[in-house]
Amino acid sequence: MDIKSYFDSKKELNPSQMELVFILQSISNHFNSRKIIRYFRQLPYNGTYIYGKVGSGKTMLMQALNQSLEKLGEVGYFHYQFLMHSLHKVVRQNTSNHTDNSNNLMKTLAYEYSSKYRIILIDEFEITDIAEALLIGSFIKWLFIKKVYIVLTSNIAPELLYNNGLKRELFLPYIEFIQQNMQIFYLKSDHDYRKAKVQSKEQRILIGIDANKQLQLIIDKLIRNKELLNHDVKVLGRNLNVNNNYGNILIITFDELCYQERSYNDYIAMCQHFDVIIVKNVTIIESANNDVIIRFINFIDNAYSMKVLIYMSVNTSLDQIYIGHNYQQPFQRTLSRLYEMNSNEYLFHSKYQEVYE
C-alpha cells in the first residue's frame, strides 16, 4: 500500500511529514517484500524513533504504516501505556521481587512477541518512573536481539527520556542502546492537527460559571429520569466501586476521579466498562498536586485510546486546568487530546451510538 494514499487528497502534509512518509514507505516496502529480497536488502537500522511536538501527526503517520502492513499479519501495534500494563501484569504474575527476575521475564516475553511479530509499533512512548524504565528498556533490548524491528513515537528526544528522574543512570545504557540501533527522526510541525479538527456543534467540554448547569441538562437528556445505580467493576481480582451509573454511562465528580487513590488499572477498567463518562466540576490542579495531574493524564489517555465519549464541566479554560511545571509536557498532550475529544470526528468514531441502544 502507498502510505500517502492513506490520507485524504485534501490533507496537505508538510515537508517534514513527507520526509517521514518516505521513510515509513521504505519500511513498509521491506516487510511486504519476499523473504529473499529482505535478506539481500537489509534496512540500515533495527528500528525508527520518531519524536516531535504534541499534535504534529506522529500517531496519524504511525497508523498509516500499520495499515500498510495489515496484510503481513506479523505486525503488532501498541499504545505504550497498554504495553506497559501488559509488562507489569507479567511481572506481578510471575515474581514477588521485581528486581531479581524482571530481566529474565522480559527476555521470555520478548521471545514470545518475536514469534508473532516481525515489526512492532509503539505509540506515545514515555518514561515516568525507574521501574517502568528498566522493564521497557530490557524488553526493547531483547526484541532487538531477536531481530524484531521497532518503531516508536514520542514527544521526547531519546536523550531526554526520563530526564532528571530518580536513578536515571540505570536507564542510560538503554538510551544508548536505542540511539545505536534506531534511526532518530524529528518530526517538525508548528500545527496541532488535533486542535484543528472541526469542533462539534454540541459542546461536550463545557467551560465557565454555567458549565455545571449545562452539564446537568445533558445528564437529564442521557439518563431520562432513570434511577442511577452503584456498580462494582473488576480490577485485577478486586472490586472497584463506582457510584452514579446507568447502563454504559458513568457520572463522576472530578474529586472522585482524581483526588481519590486510583491506579492506572482503575482507569483502564473504567474506560473498558463505560462508553460515556461524565466528569463534573473539573477544577484547577495546583503545582503541588502531582498525583492529581498524573491521574488526570492517565484517565484521559485511556478514555482517548478506547474512544470513550467524555462530557465535562470545567471552571477554567482548558489550558489552565494544570498550572504546575513538573508535568507540563504530558499535560500538553492531554490538552491536545481534549480538543480532539470535543470534535465531530471523535464523536463519529466514539461509542456514542451505543448509548441509546
C-alpha positions in Angstrom: 0.0 0.0 0.0 1.1 3.5 -0.8 1.2 5.3 2.6 0.5 8.6 1.1 -2.9 7.2 -0.2 -3.9 6.7 3.5 -4.6 10.5 3.7 -7.5 12.4 2.2 -6.4 14.1 -1.0 -7.3 17.4 0.6 -4.9 16.9 3.5 -1.6 18.6 2.8 1.4 17.1 4.6 4.2 19.5 5.5 7.8 18.8 4.2 8.9 17.0 7.4 5.8 14.8 7.3 6.5 14.0 3.7 10.1 13.0 4.6 8.8 10.7 7.2 6.3 9.2 4.8 9.2 8.3 2.5 11.0 6.6 5.5 7.9 4.7 6.6 7.2 3.7 3.0 10.6 2.1 2.7 9.9 0.2 5.9 6.5 -1.0 4.6 8.0 -2.0 1.2 10.7 -4.0 3.0 8.4 -6.0 5.2 5.8 -6.5 2.4 8.5 -7.9 0.0 9.6 -11.5 -0.4 11.9 -13.1 2.2 14.8 -13.5 -0.3 14.6 -9.8 -1.2 14.5 -8.8 2.5 17.6 -10.9 3.1 19.7 -9.1 0.4 18.2 -5.7 1.1 18.5 -5.1 4.8 17.2 -2.0 6.4 20.0 0.3 7.6 18.7 0.4 11.2 17.0 -2.0 13.6 14.2 0.5 14.3 13.0 4.0 13.9 12.4 6.5 16.8 10.0 9.4 15.8 9.6 12.3 18.1 8.0 15.7 17.8 5.6 18.2 19.4 2.1 17.3 20.5 -0.3 17.1 17.6 2.5 17.0 14.9 1.0 13.9 13.2 3.1 11.1 14.7 0.2 8.9 15.6 -1.5 9.6 12.2 1.6 8.5 10.3 2.1 5.5 12.6 -1.5 4.4 11.9 -0.8 4.8 8.1 2.3 2.5 8.5 0.2 0.0 10.4 -2.5 -0.1 7.8 0.1 -0.6 5.0 1.3 -3.7 6.9 -2.1 -5.2 7.7 -1.8 -8.0 5.1 1.5 -9.0 6.6 -0.2 -10.4 9.7 3.1 -10.1 11.7 2.8 -6.5 12.9 2.0 -5.5 16.4 0.5 -2.1 17.1 0.5 -1.0 20.8 -0.2 2.2 22.7 2.7 2.5 25.1 0.6 2.6 28.3 -1.3 -0.6 27.3 2.0 -2.3 26.5 3.4 -1.3 30.0 0.2 -2.6 31.6 0.9 -6.0 30.0 4.6 -6.0 31.1 3.7 -5.1 34.7 1.0 -7.8 34.7 3.5 -10.5 33.6 5.9 -9.4 36.4 3.1 -9.5 39.0 2.0 -12.9 38.0 5.5 -14.4 38.0 7.5 -12.9 40.7 7.2 -11.2 44.1 10.6 -9.5 43.7 10.7 -7.3 40.5 14.4 -6.6 40.6 15.6 -10.2 40.8 13.7 -11.7 37.9 12.3 -9.0 35.7 15.1 -9.1 33.1 14.6 -12.8 32.6 10.8 -12.3 32.3 11.3 -9.5 29.7 13.6 -11.8 27.8 11.0 -14.6 27.8 8.2 -12.2 26.9 10.3 -10.6 24.1 10.9 -14.1 22.7 7.2 -14.8 22.7 6.5 -11.5 20.9 9.2 -12.2 18.3 7.4 -15.5 17.4 4.3 -13.5 16.5 5.7 -10.2 15.2 8.5 -9.2 12.8 7.7 -5.5 13.4 6.3 -3.8 16.5 4.9 -0.3 16.5 4.7 1.5 19.9 2.8 4.8 20.1 3.2 7.6 22.7 6.5 6.3 24.2 7.4 8.0 27.5 9.1 7.0 30.8 7.6 8.1 34.2 9.5 6.0 36.8 12.5 3.9 37.2 10.7 0.5 37.5 8.9 1.3 34.2 12.2 2.4 32.6 14.0 -0.8 33.4 11.2 -3.0 32.3 10.7 -1.4 28.9 14.4 -0.9 28.4 15.0 -4.6 28.9 12.0 -5.6 26.8 13.2 -3.5 23.8 16.8 -4.7 24.2 15.6 -8.4 23.9 13.3 -7.6 21.0 16.3 -6.1 19.1 18.4 -9.2 19.9 15.6 -11.3 18.4 15.7 -9.1 15.2 12.3 -7.5 15.7 12.1 -4.2 14.0 10.6 -1.5 16.3 9.0 1.9 15.5 8.5 4.2 18.4 6.7 7.6 18.6 7.3 10.0 21.4 7.0 13.7 22.3 10.6 13.5 23.8 14.0 13.1 22.1 15.7 9.8 23.2 18.5 11.6 25.1 15.9 13.4 27.2 13.8 10.3 28.2 13.2 10.2 31.9 15.2 13.4 32.3 16.0 14.2 35.9 14.3 11.0 37.0 15.3 9.1 40.1 18.2 6.7 39.5 18.2 7.7 35.8 21.7 6.4 35.5 20.3 2.9 35.5 18.3 3.7 32.3 21.1 5.4 30.4 22.5 2.2 28.9 19.1 1.6 27.3 19.0 5.1 25.9 22.4 4.5 24.4 21.1 1.2 23.0 18.2 3.0 21.4 20.5 5.6 19.8 22.8 2.9 18.5 20.1 0.8 16.9 17.4 3.2 15.8 17.1 5.8 13.1 16.2 9.0 15.0 13.7 11.3 13.2 12.4 14.7 14.5 9.0 15.4 13.1 8.8 19.2 12.7 5.4 20.9 12.9 4.0 24.2 14.2 0.5 23.0 13.7 -1.6 20.9 16.2 -3.7 18.7 14.0 -5.9 17.5 16.8 -6.8 21.1 17.8 -7.5 22.0 14.2 -10.3 19.3 13.8 -13.8 20.7 13.4 -15.3 21.2 16.8 -18.7 19.6 17.4 -21.8 21.8 17.4 -22.8 20.0 20.7 -20.1 21.1 23.1 -19.2 18.3 25.4 -16.5 20.0 27.3 -18.3 22.9 29.0 -16.4 25.9 30.4 -17.4 28.7 32.7 -19.7 29.6 35.5 -22.8 28.0 33.9 -20.9 24.8 32.9 -22.4 22.6 35.7 -25.9 23.7 34.9 -25.4 23.0 31.2 -23.9 19.6 32.0 -26.9 18.7 34.2 -29.2 19.3 31.2 -27.1 16.9 29.2 -27.2 14.3 32.0 -31.0 14.6 32.2 -31.2 14.0 28.5 -29.0 11.0 28.6 -30.4 9.4 31.7 -34.0 10.2 31.0 -35.1 10.2 34.7 -33.8 6.7 35.2 -32.5 5.6 38.6 -28.7 5.8 39.0 -27.1 2.7 40.4 -23.9 1.7 42.2 -21.7 -0.8 40.4 -18.6 -2.8 41.0 -16.0 -3.1 38.3 -13.4 -5.8 38.4 -9.8 -4.7 38.5 -7.1 -7.4 38.8 -9.2 -9.5 41.1 -10.6 -6.7 43.3 -13.8 -4.7 43.1 -13.7 -1.0 42.2 -17.0 0.6 43.4 -18.3 3.3 41.1 -21.4 5.3 42.1 -23.9 7.0 39.9 -24.0 5.0 36.8 -26.7 3.9 34.4 -26.0 1.2 31.8 -22.9 2.2 30.0 -22.9 5.8 31.4 -20.9 6.8 34.4 -21.3 10.2 36.2 -18.4 11.1 38.5 -17.1 14.2 40.1 -13.6 15.4 39.5 -12.7 14.9 43.1 -13.8 11.3 43.0 -12.0 10.7 39.7 -8.6 12.3 40.5 -8.3 13.2 44.2 -9.1 9.7 45.5 -6.4 7.0 45.4 -6.7 5.4 42.0 -4.3 3.3 40.0 -3.7 3.3 36.2 -5.5 0.0 36.1 -8.6 1.6 37.7 -8.8 4.0 34.7 -8.4 1.1 32.3 -11.3 -0.7 33.9 -13.5 2.4 33.9 -12.9 3.1 30.3 -13.4 -0.5 29.3 -16.7 -0.8 31.2 -18.3 2.6 30.3 -18.9 4.1 26.9 -19.8 7.6 28.2 -18.1 9.2 31.3 -19.4 12.5 32.6 -17.0 14.4 34.8 -18.5 17.1 37.0 -16.7 20.2 38.2 -13.1 20.0 37.0 -11.0 22.5 38.9 -7.5 23.9 38.7 -4.7 21.5 39.6 -2.1 23.2 41.6 1.7 22.6 41.1 1.9 20.6 44.4 -0.7 18.1 43.3 1.5 15.8 41.3 -0.6 12.7 42.0 -3.8 14.5 40.8 -2.4 15.6 37.4 -0.9 12.1 36.9 -4.3 10.6 37.5 -6.0 13.1 35.2 -3.5 12.4 32.4 -3.9 8.6 32.8 -7.6 8.9 32.7 -7.7 11.0 29.5 -5.0 8.7 27.9 -7.3 5.7 28.4 -10.5 7.4 27.5 -8.9 8.7 24.3 -7.4 5.3 23.4 -10.7 3.5 24.0 -12.9 6.1 22.2 -14.9 6.8 25.3 -17.2 9.8 24.9 -16.4 12.4 27.6 -18.6 15.1 28.9 -17.0 17.6 31.3 -17.7 20.8 33.2 -14.6 22.9 33.8 -14.4 26.1 35.9 -11.5 27.5 34.0 -10.1 27.5 30.5 -8.7 24.1 29.3 -5.1 25.3 29.1 -5.4 26.5 32.8 -6.6 23.2 34.3 -3.0 22.5 35.3 -0.8 25.4 36.4 2.2 23.4 37.6 5.5 22.8 35.9 6.6 19.2 36.6 4.1 17.7 34.2 3.6 20.4 31.6 4.9 18.3 28.7 2.5 15.3 29.2 -0.3 17.8 30.1 0.1 19.4 26.7 -0.6 16.1 25.1 -3.6 15.7 27.3 -4.8 19.2 26.3 -4.4 18.4 22.7 -6.5 15.2 23.2 -9.2 17.2 25.0 -9.6 19.4 22.0 -9.9 16.4 19.7 -12.3 14.7 22.0 -14.6 17.7 21.6 -14.6 17.4 17.8 -17.1 16.0 15.3 -14.6 13.4 14.1 -14.0 12.0 17.6 -17.8 11.9 18.2 -18.2 9.9 14.9 -15.6 7.3 15.9 -16.6 7.1 19.6 -19.0 4.6 21.3 -21.7 7.4 21.3 -24.3 5.5 19.2 -24.3 2.6 21.7 -25.7 4.9 24.5 -29.2 4.8 23.0 -29.2 1.1 22.1 
